[in-house]
């Protein structure tokens, strides 16, 4: 199935006291490029997230954002820095007695004391954390892939329309090309008559000259190859594999055949069709750049 390299997926869940958010986004890139934004204490998950994503996609500049909030506080230990609090209390009471300030300390005063508490991160079970994060990441990844598939189907539909137009243009060339040789033969015959007036015309010489002209200008081989390339392109668009690079190469081959037709063309109608074909191929090439 054709998939775009542009996508976004987001999932947020609370698992075992942790509020976990995972966002995955990507833009087109020639290869698979991965980056992650994680809380410092969860940096050990970066390689695991990269592996998870790389198993599902092969191209695109991809970024994963992870945030984890410990709602239950199970990974945080808080202790009182008793020596600091004692010194604060003593100092405050001295100020109160010396300057005759009424009132006494309350708990809220303790919370405003700098360094009154020690906040320690408890040891975490990395496997347990990954089990929770991977589930959220997998769900975000599925949404991400679904968006890429949806965008890919839109691209496929548009490409098929452009391919159908190209086939119509090729059929026009196939119709005009034989007329070009016949017109040349007639012009050559008229020119010879004008030069030789009543002298007998060598019909075989005319046919020979027309044959030489046809050999230089006929585009049958190119149009046959174009039909073959287009059939391959249609097949790739229906493939379940990732075909972005193959499509890019195939469009280059199609463009090469069109250029050859343009260089052979001795007909203004064919020249105009070639210009139209190159315009459509450029549009196709731009879209293919965003296919995985």
C-alpha positions as CSV (number, residue, x, y, z in Angstrom):
1,X,0.0,0.0,0.0
2,X,1.3,3.4,-1.0
3,X,2.2,5.5,2.1
4,X,3.1,9.1,2.4
5,X,6.3,10.0,4.4
6,X,4.3,12.8,6.1
7,X,2.4,11.6,9.2
8,X,1.5,12.3,12.8
9,X,0.3,10.1,15.7
10,X,-0.4,11.0,19.3
11,X,-1.5,8.9,22.3
12,X,-1.8,9.8,26.0
13,X,-2.6,7.2,28.7
14,X,-2.3,6.9,32.5
15,X,-0.6,3.6,33.3
16,X,0.4,2.4,36.8
17,X,0.5,6.0,38.2
18,X,2.3,7.5,35.2
19,X,0.8,10.0,32.8
20,X,2.5,9.0,29.5
21,X,2.3,11.0,26.3
22,X,3.9,9.9,23.0
23,X,3.8,11.9,19.7
24,X,5.3,10.7,16.5
25,X,5.7,12.9,13.4
26,X,7.6,12.7,10.2
27,X,8.4,14.5,6.9
28,X,9.8,13.3,3.7
29,X,13.5,12.3,3.6
30,X,15.5,10.1,1.3
31,X,16.3,7.7,4.1
32,X,15.1,6.8,7.6
33,X,16.3,9.4,10.1
34,X,15.3,9.2,13.7
35,X,15.4,11.7,16.6
36,X,13.8,11.7,20.0
37,X,12.9,14.3,22.7
38,X,12.8,12.6,26.0
39,X,13.0,13.6,29.7
40,X,16.6,13.2,30.8
41,X,15.8,10.5,33.2
42,X,14.3,8.4,30.4
43,X,17.0,8.8,27.8
44,X,17.7,5.0,28.1
45,X,14.4,4.5,26.1
46,X,15.7,6.2,23.0
47,X,17.2,3.1,21.3
48,X,14.1,1.1,22.2
49,X,11.8,3.7,20.6
50,X,14.0,3.8,17.5
51,X,13.8,0.1,17.1
52,X,10.0,0.1,17.6
53,X,9.5,2.8,14.9
54,X,12.1,1.4,12.4
55,X,10.3,-2.0,12.3
56,X,7.3,-0.2,10.9
57,X,8.7,2.4,8.5
58,X,11.6,2.6,6.2
59,X,11.9,6.2,5.0
60,X,11.2,9.6,6.4
61,X,12.7,12.1,8.9
62,X,10.9,10.9,12.1
63,X,10.8,12.5,15.5
64,X,9.4,11.0,18.7
65,X,8.3,13.1,21.7
66,X,7.9,11.4,25.1
67,X,6.7,13.0,28.3
68,X,6.1,11.1,31.6
69,X,4.5,12.5,34.7
70,X,4.5,10.4,37.9
71,X,1.0,11.1,39.3
72,X,1.4,8.7,42.2
73,X,4.8,10.0,43.1
74,X,6.0,6.4,43.4
75,X,9.4,7.3,42.0
76,X,10.0,10.3,44.2
77,X,11.2,10.2,47.9
78,X,11.1,13.4,50.0
79,X,13.0,13.8,53.3
80,X,13.3,16.7,55.7
81,X,16.7,18.5,55.9
82,X,16.4,18.8,59.7
83,X,19.6,20.8,60.3
84,X,18.6,23.4,57.7
85,X,15.0,23.7,59.1
86,X,16.3,24.0,62.7
87,X,18.7,26.8,61.8
88,X,15.8,28.6,59.9
89,X,13.5,28.3,62.9
90,X,16.1,29.5,65.3
91,X,16.9,32.5,63.2
92,X,13.2,33.4,62.7
93,X,12.5,33.3,66.4
94,X,15.5,35.5,67.1
95,X,14.2,38.1,64.7
96,X,10.8,37.9,66.2
97,X,12.1,38.4,69.8
98,X,14.5,41.1,68.9
99,X,12.1,43.2,66.9
100,X,9.0,42.4,68.9
101,X,7.1,40.7,66.1
102,X,4.0,38.8,67.1
103,X,3.0,35.5,65.7
104,X,4.7,32.2,65.4
105,X,5.8,29.8,62.7
106,X,3.3,27.8,60.7
107,X,3.8,24.8,58.2
108,X,3.6,27.1,55.2
109,X,6.6,29.0,56.4
110,X,8.6,25.8,56.4
111,X,7.7,25.1,52.7
112,X,9.2,28.5,51.7
113,X,12.5,27.7,53.3
114,X,15.2,27.0,50.7
115,X,16.7,23.5,50.9
116,X,14.3,22.5,53.7
117,X,13.5,19.3,51.9
118,X,15.6,16.7,50.0
119,X,13.9,15.4,46.9
120,X,15.3,12.1,45.7
121,X,14.5,10.0,42.7
122,X,13.9,6.4,43.7
123,X,15.4,3.6,41.6
124,X,13.0,2.7,38.8
125,X,12.4,-0.7,37.2
126,X,13.4,0.1,33.5
127,X,11.6,-3.0,32.2
128,X,8.4,-1.9,33.9
129,X,8.7,1.6,32.6
130,X,9.3,0.4,29.0
131,X,6.4,-1.9,29.3
132,X,4.1,1.1,29.9
133,X,5.8,3.4,27.5
134,X,6.0,0.9,24.6
135,X,2.2,0.3,24.8
136,X,1.5,4.0,24.5
137,X,4.2,4.3,21.7
138,X,2.7,1.4,19.8
139,X,-0.7,3.0,19.8
140,X,0.7,6.3,18.6
141,X,2.6,4.5,15.9
142,X,-0.5,2.8,14.6
143,X,-2.2,6.2,14.3
144,X,0.9,7.6,12.7
145,X,1.0,4.8,10.1
146,X,-2.7,5.1,9.4
147,X,-2.3,8.8,8.6
148,X,0.6,8.0,6.2
149,X,-1.6,5.4,4.5
150,X,-4.5,7.8,4.1
151,X,-2.2,10.5,2.7
152,X,-0.6,7.8,0.4
153,X,-4.0,6.8,-1.0
154,X,-4.7,10.5,-1.9
155,X,-1.3,10.6,-3.7
156,X,-2.0,7.3,-5.5
157,X,-5.4,8.6,-6.8
158,X,-3.8,11.8,-8.1
159,X,-0.9,9.9,-9.7
160,X,-3.3,7.5,-11.5
161,X,-5.1,10.5,-13.0
162,X,-1.9,12.0,-14.2
163,X,-0.8,8.6,-15.7
164,X,-4.1,8.3,-17.6
165,X,-3.5,11.8,-19.1
166,X,0.1,10.7,-20.1
167,X,-1.4,7.7,-21.9
168,X,-3.7,9.9,-23.8
169,X,-0.8,12.1,-24.9
170,X,1.2,9.0,-25.9
171,X,-1.7,7.8,-28.1
172,X,-1.7,11.2,-29.8
173,X,2.0,10.9,-30.6
174,X,1.4,7.4,-32.0
175,X,-1.3,8.8,-34.2
176,X,0.7,11.8,-35.4
177,X,4.1,10.1,-35.9
178,X,3.2,8.1,-39.1
179,X,1.6,11.2,-40.6
180,X,4.9,13.0,-40.2
181,X,6.7,10.6,-42.4
182,X,3.9,10.6,-45.0
183,X,3.9,14.4,-45.1
184,X,7.6,14.4,-45.5
185,X,7.4,12.0,-48.4
186,X,4.8,14.1,-50.1
187,X,6.8,17.3,-49.6
188,X,9.9,15.7,-51.0
189,X,8.0,14.4,-54.0
190,X,6.5,17.9,-54.7
191,X,10.0,19.5,-54.3
192,X,11.6,17.0,-56.7
193,X,8.8,17.7,-59.3
194,X,9.4,21.4,-59.0
195,X,13.1,21.0,-59.5
196,X,12.9,18.5,-62.4
197,X,9.7,19.8,-63.8
198,X,8.6,17.3,-66.5
199,X,11.5,14.9,-65.9
200,X,10.4,11.5,-64.7
201,X,10.5,11.2,-60.9
202,X,12.5,8.3,-59.4
203,X,9.8,6.9,-57.1
204,X,12.2,4.4,-55.5
205,X,14.6,7.3,-54.6
206,X,11.7,9.1,-53.0
207,X,10.8,6.1,-51.0
208,X,14.4,5.6,-49.9
209,X,14.7,9.2,-48.7
210,X,11.4,8.8,-46.8
211,X,12.6,5.6,-45.2
212,X,15.8,7.3,-44.1
213,X,13.8,10.2,-42.7
214,X,11.4,7.8,-40.9
215,X,14.3,5.9,-39.3
216,X,15.6,9.1,-37.8
217,X,12.2,10.4,-36.7
218,X,10.0,7.4,-35.9
219,X,9.2,7.0,-32.2
220,X,7.6,3.5,-32.1
221,X,10.3,2.0,-29.9
222,X,10.0,4.9,-27.4
223,X,6.2,4.7,-27.2
224,X,6.3,0.9,-26.7
225,X,8.8,1.4,-23.8
226,X,6.6,4.1,-22.4
227,X,3.6,1.8,-22.3
228,X,5.7,-0.8,-20.6
229,X,7.0,1.7,-18.0
230,X,3.5,3.0,-17.3
231,X,2.2,-0.6,-16.8
232,X,5.1,-1.1,-14.3
233,X,4.2,2.2,-12.5
234,X,0.6,1.1,-12.1
235,X,1.8,-2.2,-10.7
236,X,4.0,-0.5,-8.2
237,X,1.1,1.7,-7.0
238,X,-0.8,-1.4,-6.2
239,X,2.1,-3.1,-4.4
240,X,2.2,-3.7,-0.7
241,X,5.9,-3.0,-0.6
242,X,7.6,0.3,-0.1
243,X,8.2,1.6,-3.6
244,X,9.2,5.3,-3.3
245,X,12.7,4.8,-4.6
246,X,11.6,2.4,-7.4
247,X,9.0,4.9,-8.6
248,X,11.6,7.6,-8.6
249,X,13.9,5.6,-10.9
250,X,11.0,4.5,-13.1
251,X,9.9,8.1,-13.6
252,X,13.4,9.0,-14.6
253,X,13.2,6.3,-17.3
254,X,9.9,7.6,-18.6
255,X,11.3,11.1,-18.7
256,X,14.3,9.8,-20.7
257,X,12.0,8.2,-23.4
258,X,10.0,11.5,-23.6
259,X,13.2,13.4,-24.1
260,X,14.2,11.1,-26.9
261,X,10.9,11.6,-28.6
262,X,11.4,15.4,-28.2
263,X,14.8,15.2,-29.9
264,X,13.4,13.1,-32.8
265,X,10.3,15.2,-33.3
266,X,10.0,16.9,-36.7
267,X,6.5,17.9,-36.0
268,X,5.2,20.9,-34.0
269,X,2.2,19.0,-32.6
270,X,4.5,16.3,-31.2
271,X,6.8,19.0,-29.8
272,X,3.9,20.6,-27.9
273,X,2.8,17.2,-26.6
274,X,6.3,16.5,-25.3
275,X,6.3,19.8,-23.4
276,X,2.9,18.8,-21.8
277,X,4.3,15.3,-21.0
278,X,7.4,16.8,-19.3
279,X,5.1,19.1,-17.2
280,X,3.0,16.2,-16.0
281,X,6.1,14.1,-15.2
282,X,7.5,16.9,-13.1
283,X,4.3,17.0,-11.1
284,X,4.5,13.2,-10.7
285,X,8.2,13.4,-9.6
286,X,7.3,16.0,-6.9
287,X,4.6,13.8,-5.5
288,X,6.8,10.6,-5.6
289,X,9.3,12.4,-3.4
290,X,6.8,12.1,-0.5
291,X,6.2,8.3,-1.0
292,X,7.8,5.9,1.4
